[in-house]
Amino acid sequence: MSKPRTFLKYWLPVLVWLALIYSASADANSYRHSSTLFEPLMRWLFPHLPQPRIEAIHHVFRKCGHLTEFAVLALLCWRAIHRPVKHAAGPWLWAEAGLALALVFLSAAGDEIHQAFVPGRTALISDVFIDTSGGAIGLTLLWLGRKLFKHA
């Protein structure tokens, strides 16, 4: 496979996903934007739920979004590093998973640094750990799935 084609197949999805992450973190009012949808839905589903509880659930929901988006990033990075050949998944290599997780960590740190320059956003080291944890969870689920389906 040619180098441009290899890049397009394996690394372009990583870069597109990173662009989506970074564009979402450029939204100065992202908390407010998500709350305009989430909080009315919660009030409709649970009309007697106190406002502080709704806000706490909204916060957890947003952090789960961080976990998920960086789990997807980890899987895309692993795929680009591993480059499975058609009909041959290849062995699980912890070095590949470690490199994918390192890329997730660097991307999460870069995202938080980026947010430090966005009005209305704050850079939090805890978010770097949440994002990296999402990557670790994604890779762990991949490893378990491969083990269960005999691709390890």
C-alpha positions as CSV (number, residue, x, y, z in Angstrom):
1,M,0.0,0.0,0.0
2,S,1.4,3.4,-0.9
3,K,2.3,5.9,1.8
4,P,-0.4,8.4,1.0
5,R,-3.0,5.7,0.9
6,T,-1.7,4.3,4.2
7,F,-1.9,7.8,5.7
8,L,-5.4,8.3,4.5
9,K,-6.6,4.9,5.7
10,Y,-5.0,4.9,9.2
11,W,-4.0,8.4,10.2
12,L,-6.6,10.7,8.6
13,P,-9.3,9.3,10.9
14,V,-7.1,10.2,13.9
15,L,-6.6,13.7,12.7
16,V,-10.3,14.2,11.9
17,W,-11.3,13.0,15.3
18,L,-8.7,15.3,16.9
19,A,-10.1,18.2,14.9
20,L,-13.6,17.4,16.2
21,I,-12.3,17.3,19.8
22,Y,-10.4,20.6,19.4
23,S,-13.3,22.3,17.7
24,A,-15.6,21.3,20.5
25,S,-13.2,22.6,23.1
26,A,-13.1,26.0,21.3
27,D,-16.8,26.6,22.2
28,A,-16.6,29.2,24.9
29,N,-20.1,28.4,26.1
30,S,-20.1,24.6,25.8
31,Y,-21.4,24.0,29.3
32,R,-24.3,26.4,28.7
33,H,-25.0,24.9,25.3
34,S,-25.3,21.3,26.6
35,S,-27.3,22.4,29.6
36,T,-30.0,24.0,27.4
37,L,-30.8,20.6,26.1
38,F,-29.8,18.3,29.0
39,E,-31.4,20.1,31.9
40,P,-34.9,20.6,30.4
41,L,-34.9,16.9,29.4
42,M,-34.0,16.0,33.0
43,R,-36.8,18.2,34.4
44,W,-39.3,16.6,32.0
45,L,-38.2,13.1,32.9
46,F,-37.8,13.8,36.6
47,P,-39.9,16.8,37.5
48,H,-39.2,16.6,41.3
49,L,-35.5,16.3,41.0
50,P,-33.8,19.3,42.7
51,Q,-31.8,21.7,40.6
52,P,-28.4,20.9,42.3
53,R,-29.0,17.2,41.5
54,I,-29.7,18.0,37.9
55,E,-26.5,20.0,37.7
56,A,-24.5,17.2,39.2
57,I,-25.9,14.7,36.8
58,H,-25.2,17.1,33.9
59,H,-21.6,17.4,35.1
60,V,-21.2,13.6,35.2
61,F,-22.8,13.3,31.8
62,R,-20.2,15.8,30.4
63,K,-17.3,14.0,32.0
64,C,-18.6,10.7,30.5
65,G,-18.5,12.5,27.1
66,H,-14.8,13.2,27.7
67,L,-14.2,9.5,28.5
68,T,-16.0,8.4,25.4
69,E,-14.4,10.9,23.0
70,F,-10.9,10.0,24.2
71,A,-11.7,6.2,24.2
72,V,-12.5,6.6,20.5
73,L,-9.3,8.5,20.0
74,A,-7.3,5.7,21.7
75,L,-8.9,3.1,19.4
76,L,-8.2,5.2,16.3
77,C,-4.6,5.7,17.4
78,W,-4.1,2.0,18.2
79,R,-5.6,1.1,14.8
80,A,-3.2,3.5,13.0
81,I,-0.2,2.2,15.0
82,H,-1.2,-1.5,14.7
83,R,-2.3,-1.3,11.0
84,P,-4.1,-4.7,10.9
85,V,-3.8,-6.5,7.6
86,K,-7.0,-7.8,6.0
87,H,-8.0,-11.2,7.4
88,A,-5.1,-11.1,9.9
89,A,-5.6,-9.1,13.1
90,G,-2.1,-9.7,14.4
91,P,-1.0,-10.2,18.0
92,W,-1.8,-7.7,20.7
93,L,1.4,-5.7,21.5
94,W,1.4,-3.7,24.7
95,A,3.9,-1.3,23.2
96,E,1.4,-0.4,20.6
97,A,-1.3,0.2,23.2
98,G,1.2,2.2,25.3
99,L,2.1,4.4,22.4
100,A,-1.6,4.9,21.6
101,L,-2.3,5.9,25.2
102,A,0.7,8.3,25.2
103,L,-0.8,10.0,22.1
104,V,-4.1,10.3,23.9
105,F,-2.3,11.8,27.0
106,L,-0.5,14.3,24.8
107,S,-3.7,15.2,22.9
108,A,-5.6,15.6,26.2
109,A,-2.9,17.9,27.6
110,G,-2.9,19.9,24.3
111,D,-6.6,20.2,24.5
112,E,-6.5,21.6,28.0
113,I,-3.7,24.0,27.0
114,H,-5.9,25.1,24.1
115,Q,-8.8,25.6,26.5
116,A,-6.7,28.0,28.6
117,F,-6.8,30.4,25.7
118,V,-10.6,30.1,25.1
119,P,-12.6,32.8,26.9
120,G,-15.0,31.2,29.3
121,R,-13.1,27.9,29.4
122,T,-10.7,26.6,32.0
123,A,-7.8,24.2,31.7
124,L,-8.0,21.5,34.3
125,I,-5.3,18.9,35.0
126,S,-8.2,16.6,36.2
127,D,-9.6,16.6,32.7
128,V,-6.3,15.4,31.3
129,F,-6.6,12.4,33.7
130,I,-10.2,11.9,32.8
131,D,-9.4,12.0,29.1
132,T,-6.5,9.6,29.5
133,S,-8.6,7.3,31.6
134,G,-11.1,7.2,28.7
135,G,-8.3,6.2,26.4
136,A,-7.2,3.5,28.9
137,I,-10.8,2.2,29.2
138,G,-11.1,2.1,25.4
139,L,-7.9,0.1,25.0
140,T,-8.8,-2.2,27.8
141,L,-12.1,-3.0,26.2
142,L,-10.4,-3.6,22.9
143,W,-7.9,-6.0,24.6
144,L,-10.7,-7.8,26.4
145,G,-12.8,-8.0,23.2
146,R,-9.8,-9.4,21.2
147,K,-9.1,-11.9,24.0
148,L,-12.7,-13.1,24.2
149,F,-12.9,-13.5,20.4
150,K,-9.5,-15.2,20.2
151,H,-7.7,-12.4,18.3
152,A,-5.1,-11.8,21.0
